[in-house]
Amino acid sequence: MSTTVSAPLIISSYKFVEQLLAETLQVIPYCAEHENVWSPRLSTVLLEACSQLDSLWKFELNQDMPVENTQRTIVDYYQYFGRRVAGRWLVLWVDNGERIQPFEAWNSVADYSKESYQPLEWWRAYTDIKHDRYLNHSKATLKNAVNAVSALFISIAHSPACAESLAQEGFIPSPSSYDMSAKELLADYSGVSGVVAETKLFSHPIVPGTKSQPGKLFVVTKRYHSGSYRFRNWCSQNGISFY
C-alpha cells in the first residue's frame, strides 16, 4: 500500500467541500441567528471536511512518527498539531467578513499533553454523526460545518506537503516573488510577514495578527502585502495588523 499522498488530490478534495459549503451559504446565510440551523446537506459538509482533515493529519503524523496498526485519534492530533493550529484564524467571506477560529478551545491550554486535551465541539459533532447520522442529525449545524471546513483549510495551509500545490492553485502568492520555495514561504521560520492564503470563501493570514501587536512567530525580515483588498480592508476596520 502506498504511503504517499497526492497534494493535488488534497487540494481538489478541499475545493469540493468548500464548494458544498459555499452553495449552502447561499441558502442559509451565516449569522448568529443561523449558527444552530442544521440540515442533511450540512451533515455531508461536516463529514467530508472532517474525514479529509483526519486523513491529512494521519498522513503527516505517520510520516514523522510511523506506528503500524495504530488508530490515530483526535487526542494524538492535539498533541502533535495543537501548537501549530491553536491560535490560527481566518475570515469567512459572508456580508462584511466573519472571523472564525476553529481551534480556539486549544489556545489556552498549559501544554499539549494528553491530559490537557480540550474537545472541539465541531469534531465531537462529526464523530457523533459518523456513528449515527440519523440519531445525531441535529448536530450538523451551520456553525459546526463552517468550523470544520475552516479547520481543514488552515491545516492544509500549514502542511508542508501541500505547499507547492497551494502555490500552483493560486491560494498563496507566487513563492518566486519572495525568492523562496513554497514550503519555505509558509514555514514559521521564513522571516516573511503579510502572507495570506486565500480562496473564494476564506482569507487566512499565515502569521496571525492581533489587536495588541503584530503577530510574530519569528523575526520578521521582509514585509509584504499579499492579501486581497477586501482582506486588508477588513483588517483595517477591525484594528488587526500583521504586516
N, CA and C of each residue as an Amber inpcrd file, in Angstrom:
protein
   729
   0.8400000  -1.1950000   0.0000000   0.0000000   0.0000000   0.0000000
   0.8760000   1.2460000   0.0000000   0.5090000   2.2330000  -0.8140000
   1.3040000   3.4510000  -0.9230000   1.2470000   4.2600000   0.3570000
   2.3930000   4.8210000   0.7400000   2.4470000   5.6770000   1.9280000
   2.5370000   7.1490000   1.5450000   2.4520000   7.4390000   0.2580000
   2.4990000   8.8240000  -0.2040000   1.0820000   9.3290000  -0.4500000
   0.9370000  10.6330000  -0.3680000  -0.3530000  11.2680000  -0.5880000
  -0.1900000  12.3170000  -1.6700000  -1.1290000  12.3620000  -2.5890000
  -1.0940000  13.3290000  -3.6770000  -1.5830000  14.6780000  -3.1870000
  -0.6900000  15.6700000  -3.1760000  -1.0840000  17.0120000  -2.7470000
  -2.1540000  17.6060000  -3.6630000  -2.0670000  17.4450000  -4.9950000
  -3.1650000  17.9450000  -5.8400000  -4.5070000  17.3300000  -5.4890000
  -4.5090000  16.0460000  -5.0780000  -5.7600000  15.4120000  -4.6650000
  -6.2920000  16.0480000  -3.3860000  -5.4010000  16.3720000  -2.4570000
  -5.8130000  17.0550000  -1.2280000  -6.4740000  18.3890000  -1.5600000
  -5.8630000  19.1320000  -2.4790000  -6.3990000  20.4500000  -2.8460000
  -7.7380000  20.3100000  -3.5750000  -7.8330000  19.3880000  -4.5100000
  -9.0860000  19.2190000  -5.2510000 -10.2040000  18.7250000  -4.3340000
  -9.8700000  17.8740000  -3.3800000 -10.8620000  17.4020000  -2.4130000
 -11.3350000  18.5490000  -1.5300000 -10.3850000  19.4010000  -1.1410000
 -10.7570000  20.5770000  -0.3520000 -11.6860000  21.4940000  -1.1450000
 -11.3650000  21.7480000  -2.4000000 -12.1940000  22.6260000  -3.2250000
 -13.6200000  22.0880000  -3.3390000 -13.7410000  20.7710000  -3.3930000
 -15.0640000  20.1520000  -3.4620000 -15.8850000  20.4810000  -2.2210000
 -15.3010000  20.3090000  -1.0290000 -16.0820000  20.5410000   0.1900000
 -16.3170000  22.0300000   0.4160000 -15.3680000  22.8870000  -0.0030000
 -15.6100000  24.3250000   0.1210000 -16.7760000  24.7480000  -0.7720000
 -16.8530000  24.1680000  -1.9650000 -17.9540000  24.4980000  -2.8640000
 -19.2910000  24.0570000  -2.2790000 -19.3200000  22.8870000  -1.6340000
 -20.5350000  22.4360000  -0.9670000 -20.9710000  23.4400000   0.0950000
 -19.9990000  23.9300000   0.8730000 -20.3150000  24.9080000   1.9130000
 -20.7780000  26.2180000   1.2900000 -20.1020000  26.6640000   0.2520000
 -20.4610000  27.9260000  -0.3990000 -21.8900000  27.8760000  -0.9290000
 -22.2730000  26.7570000  -1.5130000 -23.6310000  26.6180000  -2.0320000
 -24.6510000  26.6290000  -0.8960000 -24.2910000  26.0340000   0.2280000
 -25.1830000  26.0330000   1.3920000 -25.3580000  27.4330000   1.9500000
 -24.2810000  28.2050000   1.9670000 -24.3390000  29.5650000   2.4960000
 -25.1920000  30.4890000   1.6350000 -25.4050000  30.1250000   0.3940000
 -26.2990000  30.9050000  -0.4520000 -27.7520000  30.7230000  -0.0240000
 -28.0310000  29.5910000   0.6110000 -29.3900000  29.2900000   1.0730000
 -29.5600000  29.6550000   2.5490000 -28.5360000  29.3760000   3.3410000
 -28.5650000  29.6770000   4.7750000 -27.4160000  30.6470000   5.0690000
 -27.6610000  31.9360000   4.9980000 -26.5840000  32.9060000   5.2510000
 -26.0050000  32.7340000   6.6600000 -24.6820000  32.9160000   6.7540000
 -24.0360000  32.7470000   8.0550000 -24.2340000  33.9900000   8.9090000
 -24.8770000  33.8020000  10.0530000 -25.0580000  34.8640000  11.0380000
 -25.3620000  34.1890000  12.3690000 -25.3340000  34.9530000  13.4450000
 -25.5380000  34.3830000  14.7770000 -26.8680000  33.6440000  14.8750000
 -27.8930000  34.1820000  14.2370000 -29.2280000  33.5730000  14.3050000
 -29.3050000  32.2230000  13.5980000 -28.3830000  31.9790000  12.6800000
 -28.4190000  30.7460000  11.8950000 -27.3660000  29.7210000  12.3170000
 -26.5600000  30.0280000  13.3110000 -25.4550000  29.1270000  13.6650000
 -25.9190000  27.7260000  14.0340000 -27.0760000  27.6150000  14.6500000
 -27.5570000  26.3070000  15.0960000 -28.5560000  25.6670000  14.1460000
 -28.7210000  26.2600000  12.9590000 -29.5480000  25.6300000  11.9250000
 -28.8430000  24.3630000  11.4370000 -29.5860000  23.2970000  11.2680000
 -28.9940000  22.0580000  10.7680000 -29.7280000  21.6050000   9.5060000
 -29.0560000  20.7850000   8.7360000 -29.6840000  20.2150000   7.5450000
 -28.9130000  18.9680000   7.1230000 -29.5320000  18.0670000   6.3720000
 -28.8090000  16.8930000   5.8630000 -27.5970000  17.2910000   5.0240000
 -27.7040000  18.3870000   4.2800000 -26.5740000  18.8370000   3.4680000
 -25.3890000  19.2230000   4.3470000 -25.6670000  19.8290000   5.4880000
 -24.5900000  20.1980000   6.4070000 -23.9280000  18.9620000   7.0130000
 -24.6960000  17.8710000   7.1540000 -24.0870000  16.6050000   7.5840000
 -23.0170000  16.1740000   6.5970000 -23.3320000  16.3030000   5.3120000
 -22.3650000  15.9300000   4.2690000 -21.1300000  16.8100000   4.3310000
 -21.3170000  18.1140000   4.4970000 -20.1830000  19.0370000   4.5880000
 -19.3120000  18.6860000   5.7780000 -19.9300000  18.4870000   6.9330000
 -19.1860000  18.1940000   8.1560000 -18.4240000  16.8770000   8.0490000
 -19.0820000  15.8400000   7.5730000 -18.4260000  14.5420000   7.4490000
 -17.2850000  14.5820000   6.4480000 -17.4930000  15.2530000   5.3300000
 -16.4640000  15.3300000   4.2960000 -15.2460000  16.1140000   4.7780000
 -15.4840000  17.2790000   5.3920000 -14.3700000  18.1170000   5.8430000
 -13.5580000  17.4240000   6.9240000 -14.2340000  16.8300000   7.8860000
 -13.5060000  16.1990000   8.9940000 -12.8020000  14.9230000   8.5780000
 -13.3890000  14.1730000   7.6610000 -12.6950000  12.9630000   7.1950000
 -11.4510000  13.3330000   6.3970000 -11.5290000  14.4320000   5.6310000
 -10.3380000  14.9140000   4.9320000  -9.2630000  15.3550000   5.9180000
  -9.6750000  16.0760000   6.9580000  -8.7160000  16.5350000   7.9610000
  -8.0780000  15.3510000   8.6780000  -8.8800000  14.3660000   9.0170000
  -8.3730000  13.1600000   9.6670000  -7.3250000  12.4810000   8.7880000
  -7.5990000  12.3810000   7.4940000  -6.6580000  11.7360000   6.5790000
  -5.3730000  12.5420000   6.4290000  -5.5090000  13.8610000   6.3300000
  -4.3230000  14.7150000   6.1960000  -3.4370000  14.6080000   7.4180000
  -4.0210000  14.7400000   8.5870000  -3.2280000  14.6890000   9.8190000
  -2.6530000  13.2980000  10.0600000  -3.4070000  12.2840000   9.7310000
  -2.9060000  10.9210000   9.8910000  -1.6710000  10.7170000   9.0180000
  -1.7380000  11.2020000   7.7750000  -0.6040000  11.0820000   6.8760000
   0.6190000  11.8080000   7.4380000   0.4390000  13.0690000   7.8520000
   1.5650000  13.8490000   8.3690000   2.1580000  13.2210000   9.6160000
   1.2970000  12.7710000  10.5190000   1.7760000  12.1720000  11.7600000
   2.5140000  10.8670000  11.4940000   1.9880000  10.0700000  10.5850000
   2.6430000   8.7960000  10.2800000   3.9690000   8.9880000   9.5560000
   4.1150000  10.1100000   8.8320000   5.3920000  10.3960000   8.1990000
   6.4730000  10.6670000   9.2320000   6.1140000  11.3860000  10.2840000
   7.0960000  11.7630000  11.3140000   7.2020000  10.7380000  12.4310000
   6.0910000  10.0710000  12.7440000   6.0740000   9.1110000  13.8510000
   5.3450000   7.8510000  13.3990000   5.9560000   7.0780000  12.5040000
   5.2690000   5.8890000  11.9740000   5.0470000   4.8270000  13.0440000
   3.8050000   4.3820000  13.1200000   3.4360000   3.3000000  14.0320000
   2.4930000   2.3800000  13.2830000   2.8270000   1.1100000  13.2080000
   1.9960000   0.1790000  12.4550000   0.7680000  -0.2240000  13.2540000
  -0.3320000  -0.3760000  12.5130000  -1.5810000  -0.8960000  13.0740000
  -2.0640000  -0.1030000  14.2880000  -1.9040000   1.2120000  14.2330000
  -2.3730000   2.0610000  15.3240000  -3.4200000   3.0300000  14.8000000
  -4.5500000   3.0830000  15.4730000  -5.6170000   4.0060000  15.1070000
  -5.3340000   5.3700000  15.7090000  -5.1810000   6.3780000  14.8760000
  -4.9350000   7.7270000  15.3630000  -6.2440000   8.3450000  15.8510000
  -6.1600000   9.1490000  16.9020000  -7.3320000   9.8040000  17.4650000
  -7.1160000  11.3110000  17.4910000  -8.1660000  12.0390000  17.7820000
  -8.0690000  13.4880000  17.8630000  -7.1130000  13.9080000  18.9740000
  -6.9720000  13.0970000  20.0040000  -6.0320000  13.4190000  21.0780000
  -4.5990000  13.3340000  20.5570000  -4.3170000  12.3520000  19.7160000
  -2.9960000  12.2680000  19.0870000  -2.7360000  13.5180000  18.2550000
  -3.7410000  13.9430000  17.5020000  -3.5850000  15.1240000  16.6540000
  -3.4010000  16.3820000  17.5000000  -4.1300000  16.4450000  18.5890000
  -3.9900000  17.5790000  19.5170000  -2.5610000  17.6860000  20.0390000
  -2.0010000  16.5550000  20.4360000  -0.6430000  16.5640000  20.9720000
   0.3770000  16.9740000  19.9110000   0.1650000  16.5480000  18.6840000
   1.1530000  16.7820000  17.6340000   0.9450000  18.0960000  16.8930000
  -0.3200000  18.4410000  16.6060000  -0.6110000  19.6220000  15.7830000
  -1.1880000  20.7920000  16.5740000  -1.5360000  20.5540000  17.8420000
  -2.2310000  21.5830000  18.6060000  -1.5230000  22.9180000  18.6480000
  -0.2400000  22.8860000  18.9100000   0.5190000  24.1320000  19.0000000
   0.5700000  24.8460000  17.6380000   0.5830000  24.0900000  16.5660000
   0.6570000  24.6710000  15.2170000  -0.6270000  25.4280000  14.8530000
  -1.7820000  24.8940000  15.2670000  -3.0460000  25.4410000  14.7550000
  -3.8710000  26.2240000  15.7640000  -3.5620000  26.1110000  17.0460000
  -4.4540000  26.6400000  18.0830000  -4.8080000  28.1130000  17.8910000
  -3.8250000  28.9450000  17.6030000  -4.0740000  30.3770000  17.5020000
  -4.4470000  30.8560000  16.1130000  -4.5850000  29.9410000  15.1770000
  -4.8520000  30.3360000  13.7920000  -6.3200000  30.7260000  13.5980000
  -6.5340000  31.6880000  12.7100000  -7.8920000  32.1310000  12.4020000
  -7.9750000  32.5140000  10.9300000  -9.1780000  32.6980000  10.4710000
  -9.3950000  33.1550000   9.1010000 -10.6590000  33.9970000   9.0410000
 -10.8620000  34.6060000   7.9080000 -12.0810000  35.3760000   7.6600000
 -12.9460000  34.6100000   6.6810000 -14.1770000  34.3700000   7.0770000
 -15.1820000  33.7690000   6.2060000 -15.9050000  34.9000000   5.4910000
 -15.9200000  34.8650000   4.1580000 -16.4680000  35.9970000   3.4110000
 -17.9720000  35.8710000   3.2200000 -18.6460000  36.2900000   4.2800000
 -20.0950000  36.4730000   4.2640000 -20.3490000  37.8910000   4.7540000
 -21.2370000  38.6040000   4.0930000 -21.5040000  40.0050000   4.4280000
 -20.1880000  40.7700000   4.4830000 -19.8430000  41.2970000   5.6630000
 -18.6230000  42.0830000   5.8070000 -17.4270000  41.2630000   6.2870000
 -17.5770000  39.9590000   6.3690000 -16.4860000  39.0900000   6.8090000
 -16.6600000  38.6800000   8.2580000 -16.5220000  37.3910000   8.5260000
 -16.6880000  36.8430000   9.8710000 -15.4100000  36.1290000  10.2830000
 -14.8570000  36.5210000  11.4350000 -13.6280000  35.8910000  11.9350000
 -13.9720000  34.5300000  12.5340000 -13.2700000  33.4870000  12.0860000
 -13.5030000  32.1180000  12.5470000 -12.1910000  31.5670000  13.1030000
 -12.2380000  30.9990000  14.3000000 -11.0620000  30.3790000  14.9130000
 -11.4500000  28.9730000  15.3620000 -11.3600000  28.0000000  14.4770000
 -11.9130000  26.6700000  14.7620000 -11.2120000  25.8960000  15.8730000
  -9.9500000  26.2260000  16.1490000  -9.2050000  25.5030000  17.1850000
  -9.0760000  26.3280000  18.4710000  -9.9740000  27.2530000  18.6710000
  -9.8620000  28.1710000  19.8050000  -9.8150000  27.4510000  21.1450000
 -10.5070000  26.3240000  21.2680000 -10.5160000  25.5720000  22.5260000
  -9.1260000  25.0810000  22.9130000  -8.2110000  25.0090000  21.9500000
  -6.8520000  24.5400000  22.2150000  -5.8780000  25.6930000  22.4840000
  -6.3760000  26.8950000  22.5010000  -5.4900000  28.0580000  22.5180000
  -5.0640000  28.4920000  23.9150000  -5.7090000  28.0040000  24.9440000
  -5.3920000  28.4730000  26.2960000  -4.9650000  27.3450000  27.2270000
  -4.4740000  26.2580000  26.6490000  -4.0360000  25.1250000  27.4710000
  -2.6160000  25.3670000  27.9640000  -2.2920000  24.7320000  29.0790000
  -0.9570000  24.9000000  29.6550000   0.1030000  24.2050000  28.8050000
  -0.2360000  23.0690000  28.2530000   0.6680000  22.3440000  27.3730000
  -0.1850000  21.5060000  26.4300000   0.4380000  20.7100000  25.6270000
  -0.3020000  19.8880000  24.6860000  -0.1030000  18.4100000  24.9950000
  -0.2160000  18.1070000  26.2740000  -0.1400000  16.7260000  26.7190000
  -1.5190000  16.0800000  26.6010000  -1.5320000  14.7800000  26.6540000
  -2.7890000  14.0330000  26.5610000  -3.7600000  14.4570000  27.6420000
  -3.2400000  14.7490000  28.8170000  -4.0840000  15.0840000  29.9630000
  -4.7540000  16.4510000  29.8180000  -4.1850000  17.3300000  29.0140000
  -4.7170000  18.6890000  28.8960000  -5.6800000  18.8480000  27.7240000
  -5.9870000  17.7540000  27.0390000  -6.8260000  17.8380000  25.8400000
  -8.1560000  18.5180000  26.1180000  -8.5310000  19.4240000  25.2300000
  -9.8230000  20.0870000  25.2790000 -10.6010000  19.7260000  24.0090000
 -11.8410000  19.2510000  24.1570000 -12.5970000  18.8240000  22.9770000
 -13.0140000  19.9890000  22.0910000 -13.1120000  19.7160000  20.8090000
 -13.6080000  20.6730000  19.8260000 -15.0640000  20.3020000  19.5300000
 -15.9560000  21.2550000  19.6920000 -17.3810000  20.9620000  19.5240000
 -17.6840000  20.4010000  18.1460000 -17.0820000  20.9620000  17.1180000
 -17.3850000  20.5180000  15.7540000 -16.8260000  19.1330000  15.4730000
 -15.6830000  18.7890000  16.0750000 -15.1370000  17.4440000  15.8820000
 -15.9840000  16.4110000  16.6240000 -16.4520000  16.7700000  17.7940000
 -17.3220000  15.8700000  18.5430000 -18.6260000  15.6270000  17.7830000
 -19.1460000  16.6870000  17.1490000 -20.3460000  16.5320000  16.3240000
 -20.0720000  15.5820000  15.1620000 -18.9010000  15.7090000  14.5600000
 -18.5080000  14.8260000  13.4570000 -18.4990000  13.3620000  13.8890000
 -17.8700000  13.0690000  15.0110000 -17.8010000  11.6700000  15.4560000
 -19.1800000  11.1300000  15.8290000 -20.0160000  11.9770000  16.4250000
 -21.3780000  11.5400000  16.7680000 -22.1900000  11.2350000  15.5160000
 -22.0980000  12.1170000  14.5170000 -22.8520000  11.9060000  13.2790000
 -22.3090000  10.7060000  12.5150000 -21.0050000  10.5260000  12.5470000
 -20.3910000   9.3740000  11.8750000 -20.8950000   8.0580000  12.4800000
 -21.0870000   8.0450000  13.7930000 -21.5400000   6.8250000  14.4640000
 -23.0320000   6.5840000  14.2580000 -23.8180000   7.6610000  14.2020000
 -25.2600000   7.5120000  13.9630000 -25.7830000   8.7990000  13.3470000
 -25.8380000   8.8140000  12.0330000 -26.1990000  10.0290000  11.3080000
 -27.6400000  10.4570000  11.5740000 -28.5310000   9.4920000  11.7450000
 -29.9350000   9.8220000  11.9470000 -30.2050000  10.2980000  13.3760000
 -29.6680000   9.5910000  14.3300000 -29.9090000   9.9560000  15.7240000
 -29.3060000  11.3070000  16.0710000 -28.1530000  11.6240000  15.4770000
 -27.4310000  12.8510000  15.8240000 -27.5090000  13.9200000  14.7390000
 -28.5480000  13.8660000  13.9240000 -28.6570000  14.7720000  12.7800000
 -28.6170000  16.2430000  13.1720000 -29.1600000  16.5840000  14.3410000
 -29.2530000  17.9980000  14.7310000 -27.9000000  18.6120000  15.0690000
 -26.8570000  17.7870000  15.1540000 -25.5200000  18.3070000  15.4330000
 -24.8110000  18.7920000  14.1610000 -25.4420000  18.5440000  13.0360000
 -24.8840000  19.0240000  11.7610000 -25.3250000  20.4660000  11.5490000
 -24.8090000  21.3540000  12.3940000 -25.2160000  22.7530000  12.3530000
 -24.3300000  23.5550000  11.4060000 -24.8270000  24.7190000  11.0520000
 -24.0480000  25.5980000  10.1860000 -22.7380000  25.9820000  10.8510000
 -22.7770000  26.2800000  12.1500000 -21.5610000  26.6620000  12.8690000
 -20.5350000  25.5380000  12.8360000 -20.9640000  24.3110000  13.0960000
 -20.0250000  23.1830000  13.0950000 -19.4490000  22.9370000  11.7030000
 -20.2720000  23.0610000  10.6730000 -19.7870000  22.8470000   9.3110000
 -18.7780000  23.9140000   8.9120000 -19.0640000  25.1690000   9.2420000
 -18.1320000  26.2600000   8.9250000 -16.8090000  26.0590000   9.6550000
 -16.8690000  25.6850000  10.9190000 -15.6380000  25.4470000  11.6760000
 -14.8390000  24.2940000  11.1030000 -15.5130000  23.2540000  10.6650000
 -14.8130000  22.0890000  10.1200000 -14.0870000  22.4240000   8.8190000
 -14.7540000  23.1300000   7.9080000 -14.1100000  23.4930000   6.6470000
 -12.9950000  24.5080000   6.8960000 -13.2150000  25.4260000   7.8290000
 -12.1730000  26.3890000   8.1980000 -10.9440000  25.6780000   8.7430000
 -11.1720000  24.7020000   9.6090000 -10.0680000  23.9330000  10.1950000
  -9.2900000  23.1910000   9.1250000 -10.0040000  22.6460000   8.1600000
  -9.3400000  21.9250000   7.0680000  -8.4630000  22.8640000   6.2570000
  -8.9850000  24.0380000   5.9010000  -8.1970000  24.9660000   5.1020000
  -6.9570000  25.4420000   5.8660000  -7.1120000  25.7740000   7.1270000
  -5.9690000  26.2020000   7.9400000  -4.9130000  25.0940000   7.9870000
  -5.3580000  23.8750000   8.1760000  -4.4090000  22.7570000   8.2810000
  -3.6870000  22.5050000   6.9650000  -4.3920000  22.6360000   5.8590000
  -3.7490000  22.4830000   4.5530000  -2.7460000  23.6050000   4.3220000
  -3.1200000  24.8330000   4.7210000  -2.2350000  25.9810000   4.5190000
  -0.9380000  25.8620000   5.3050000  -0.9310000  25.0530000   6.3580000
   0.2690000  24.8830000   7.1710000   0.8640000  23.4820000   7.0310000
   0.4670000  22.7920000   5.9930000   1.0170000  21.4640000   5.7290000
   2.1510000  21.5780000   4.7260000   3.3770000  21.2390000   5.1030000
   4.4910000  21.3010000   4.1530000   4.2320000  20.4810000   2.8870000
   3.5000000  19.3860000   3.0330000   3.2400000  18.5240000   1.8840000
   2.3600000  19.1980000   0.8320000   1.5970000  20.2140000   1.2460000
   0.6510000  20.8720000   0.3390000   1.1620000  22.1880000  -0.2120000
   2.3320000  22.6290000   0.2310000   2.7940000  23.9800000  -0.0790000
   2.8590000  24.2580000  -1.5840000   3.5070000  23.3870000  -2.3330000
   3.6550000  23.6200000  -3.7670000   2.3090000  23.6420000  -4.4720000
   1.4110000  22.7580000  -4.0880000   0.0900000  22.7110000  -4.7160000
  -0.7370000  23.9350000  -4.3530000  -0.5700000  24.4600000  -3.1600000
  -1.2460000  25.7040000  -2.7890000  -0.8120000  26.8410000  -3.7050000
   0.4900000  26.8910000  -3.9930000   1.0010000  27.9300000  -4.8830000
   0.4990000  27.7320000  -6.3070000   0.5050000  26.4990000  -6.7810000
   0.0480000  26.2120000  -8.1340000  -1.4390000  26.5270000  -8.3050000
  -2.2010000  26.3490000  -7.2400000  -3.6340000  26.6320000  -7.2920000
  -3.9230000  28.1290000  -7.1940000  -2.9130000  28.9070000  -6.7720000
  -3.0980000  30.3370000  -6.6010000  -3.6750000  30.7140000  -5.2530000
  -3.6430000  29.7870000  -4.2900000  -4.1580000  30.0630000  -2.9550000
  -3.1730000  30.8920000  -2.1240000  -1.9030000  30.8760000  -2.5080000
  -0.8940000  31.7060000  -1.8560000  -0.1360000  32.4510000  -2.9450000
   0.5760000  33.5360000  -2.5790000   1.3430000  34.2890000  -3.5840000
   2.4310000  33.4180000  -4.2230000   2.8900000  33.8430000  -5.3630000
   3.9580000  33.1110000  -6.0290000   5.2210000  33.1340000  -5.1730000
   5.7370000  31.9830000  -4.7800000   6.9480000  31.9510000  -3.9450000
   8.1490000  32.6110000  -4.6010000   8.1790000  32.6300000  -5.9420000
   9.3140000  33.2320000  -6.6370000   9.4100000  34.7310000  -6.3520000
   8.2870000  35.3460000  -5.9870000   8.3080000  36.7720000  -5.6370000
   9.0890000  37.0230000  -4.3540000   9.2760000  35.9730000  -3.5800000
   9.9810000  36.0730000  -2.3000000  11.3620000  35.4250000  -2.3640000
  11.7090000  34.9150000  -3.5430000  12.9630000  34.1710000  -3.6910000
  13.0140000  32.9750000  -2.7510000  11.8890000  32.2880000  -2.6380000
  11.7850000  31.1210000  -1.7690000  11.0020000  30.0330000  -2.4760000
  11.0760000  28.8350000  -1.9380000  10.1610000  27.7820000  -2.3530000
   8.8500000  27.9840000  -1.5930000   7.8010000  27.3330000  -2.0460000
   6.5070000  27.4570000  -1.3570000   6.5990000  26.9410000   0.0700000
   7.3190000  25.8600000   0.2550000   7.4650000  25.2890000   1.5960000
   8.2010000  26.2600000   2.5190000   9.2270000  26.9050000   2.0210000
   9.9640000  27.8880000   2.8240000   9.0910000  29.0970000   3.1460000
   8.2960000  29.5200000   2.1810000   7.4510000  30.7030000   2.3630000
   6.4390000  30.4990000   3.4800000   5.8940000  29.2980000   3.5890000
   4.8490000  29.0250000   4.5720000   5.3900000  28.5630000   5.9180000
   6.6890000  28.3950000   6.0160000   7.2790000  27.9330000   7.2730000
   7.3280000  29.0600000   8.3000000   7.2210000  28.7130000   9.5610000
   7.2440000  29.7050000  10.6350000   8.5880000  30.4150000  10.7380000
   9.6230000  29.8310000  10.1500000  10.9530000  30.4440000  10.2370000
  11.2900000  31.2580000   8.9830000  10.3130000  31.5120000   8.1140000
  10.6160000  32.1390000   6.8240000  11.1020000  33.5760000   6.9630000
  10.7110000  34.2540000   8.0420000  11.0980000  35.6510000   8.2050000
  10.2710000  36.6030000   7.3700000   9.1360000  36.1280000   6.8360000
   8.2740000  36.9500000   5.9840000   6.9370000  37.1620000   6.6760000
   6.4680000  38.4080000   6.7210000   5.1260000  38.6900000   7.2350000
   4.2410000  39.1610000   6.0950000   2.9260000  39.1280000   6.3200000
   1.9900000  39.6250000   5.3240000   1.5570000  38.6220000   4.2920000
   1.8860000  37.3440000   4.4590000   1.4770000  36.3160000   3.5120000
   0.0840000  35.8190000   3.8840000  -0.8040000  35.7890000   2.9090000
  -2.1870000  35.3870000   3.1440000  -2.5610000  34.2640000   2.1880000
  -3.1540000  33.2140000   2.7230000  -3.7090000  32.1410000   1.9000000
  -5.1850000  32.4420000   1.6890000  -5.6200000  32.4500000   0.4260000
  -6.9980000  32.8690000   0.1530000  -7.6710000  31.9810000  -0.8820000
  -8.9670000  31.7730000  -0.6590000  -9.8420000  31.1290000  -1.6230000
 -11.0340000  32.0590000  -1.8350000 -12.0170000  31.6020000  -2.5800000
 -13.2040000  32.4290000  -2.7770000 -13.9400000  32.6610000  -1.4580000
 -13.8390000  31.6920000  -0.5430000 -14.6200000  31.7500000   0.6880000
 -13.8320000  32.2250000   1.8960000 -12.4970000  32.0510000   1.8920000
 -11.6980000  32.3220000   3.0810000 -10.4660000  33.1690000   2.7860000
 -10.0280000  33.9130000   3.8020000  -8.7000000  34.5430000   3.8160000
  -8.0420000  34.1670000   5.1270000  -6.8470000  33.5860000   5.0370000
  -6.1420000  33.1130000   6.2310000  -4.7380000  33.6940000   6.2880000
  -4.4570000  34.5640000   7.2670000  -3.0940000  35.0870000   7.4190000
  -2.1760000  34.0020000   7.9580000  -1.0980000  33.7490000   7.2410000
  -0.1680000  32.7070000   7.6790000   0.4390000  33.0620000   9.0300000
   0.6920000  34.3490000   9.2580000   1.1290000  34.8280000  10.5740000
  -0.0630000  35.5430000  11.1970000  -0.6770000  35.0050000  12.2510000
  -1.9060000  35.6030000  12.7790000  -1.6620000  36.9080000  13.5100000
  -2.2560000  37.9850000  13.0490000  -2.1360000  39.2730000  13.7090000
  -3.0640000  39.3820000  14.9040000  -2.8170000  40.3540000  15.7340000
  -3.6660000  40.5990000  16.8930000  -3.9680000  42.0820000  16.9790000
  -4.9050000  42.4440000  17.8550000  -5.2380000  43.8500000  18.0230000
  -4.1960000  44.5730000  18.8630000  -3.4290000  43.8300000  19.6430000
  -2.4730000  44.4820000  20.5280000  -1.1400000  44.7430000  19.8430000
  -0.7500000  43.8280000  18.9690000   0.5260000  43.9870000  18.2780000
   0.5610000  43.0550000  17.0840000   1.4320000  43.2980000  16.1310000
   1.5260000  42.3750000  15.0050000   1.8760000  40.9740000  15.4800000
   1.2060000  39.9690000  14.8990000   1.5050000  38.5970000  15.2710000
   2.8330000  38.1780000  14.6950000   3.7470000  37.7430000  15.5410000
   5.0740000  37.3530000  15.0770000   5.4460000  36.0130000  15.6900000
   5.6500000  35.0350000  14.8350000   6.1160000  33.7400000  15.2950000
   7.6210000  33.6110000  15.0770000   8.2370000  34.6670000  14.5190000
   9.6470000  34.6220000  14.1760000  10.1150000  36.0500000  13.9720000
  11.3770000  36.2310000  13.7460000  11.9150000  37.5600000  13.4650000
  11.5810000  37.9400000  12.0330000  10.8150000  39.0060000  11.8660000
  10.3930000  39.4150000  10.5410000  11.5090000  40.1900000   9.8530000
  11.9260000  39.7100000   8.6980000  12.9770000  40.3940000   7.9390000
  12.4460000  40.9770000   6.6320000  11.2700000  40.5000000   6.1710000
  10.6620000  41.0050000   4.9500000   9.1650000  41.1770000   5.1900000
   8.5890000  42.2720000   4.6670000   7.1660000  42.5300000   4.8200000
   6.5210000  42.6700000   3.4470000   5.4210000  41.9830000   3.2650000
   4.6920000  42.0510000   2.0140000   3.2040000  42.2140000   2.3040000
   2.4900000  42.7820000   1.3490000   1.0440000  42.8940000   1.4420000
   0.4330000  41.9940000   0.3770000   0.3400000  40.7110000   0.6640000
  -0.1200000  39.7740000  -0.3520000  -1.6200000  39.5700000  -0.3260000
  -2.2890000  39.9910000   0.7340000  -3.7200000  39.7510000   0.8540000
  -4.5330000  40.5900000  -0.1190000  -5.7510000  40.1430000  -0.3860000
  -6.6570000  40.8770000  -1.2490000  -7.0540000  42.1920000  -0.5970000
  -7.5810000  43.0780000  -1.4290000  -8.0210000  44.3730000  -0.9030000
  -9.0780000  44.1870000   0.1740000 -10.0340000  43.2690000  -0.0370000
 -11.0950000  43.0970000   0.9540000 -10.5440000  42.6080000   2.2830000
  -9.4860000  41.7700000   2.2370000  -8.9170000  41.2910000   3.4890000
  -8.1410000  42.3980000   4.1950000  -7.3500000  43.1470000   3.4490000
  -6.6070000  44.2480000   4.0660000  -7.5670000  45.2880000   4.6380000
  -8.6580000  45.5350000   3.9240000  -9.6540000  46.4920000   4.4010000
 -10.3460000  45.9700000   5.6590000 -10.6430000  44.6730000   5.6830000
 -11.2620000  44.0680000   6.8610000 -10.3420000  44.1880000   8.0740000
  -9.0610000  43.9100000   7.8770000  -8.0890000  44.0380000   8.9660000
  -8.0500000  45.4660000   9.5020000  -8.0510000  46.4260000   8.5840000
  -8.0080000  47.8370000   8.9820000  -9.2450000  48.2100000   9.7770000
 -10.3930000  47.7650000   9.3560000 -11.6450000  48.0850000  10.0340000
 -11.7400000  47.4290000  11.4050000 -11.0640000  46.2950000  11.5720000
 -11.1320000  45.5560000  12.8310000  -9.8900000  45.7620000  13.6980000
  -9.0340000  46.7110000  13.3180000  -7.8760000  47.0290000  14.1430000
  -6.8510000  45.9280000  14.2510000  -6.7440000  45.1010000  13.2120000
  -5.8020000  43.9820000  13.2330000  -4.6490000  44.2610000  12.2980000
  -3.4450000  44.0510000  12.7960000  -2.2430000  44.2810000  11.9840000
  -1.3370000  43.0750000  12.0670000  -0.8650000  42.6490000  10.9000000
   0.1640000  41.6030000  10.8970000   1.1780000  41.8350000   9.8100000
   1.0770000  42.9690000   9.1050000   2.0360000  43.2770000   8.0470000
   3.2810000  43.9170000   8.6380000
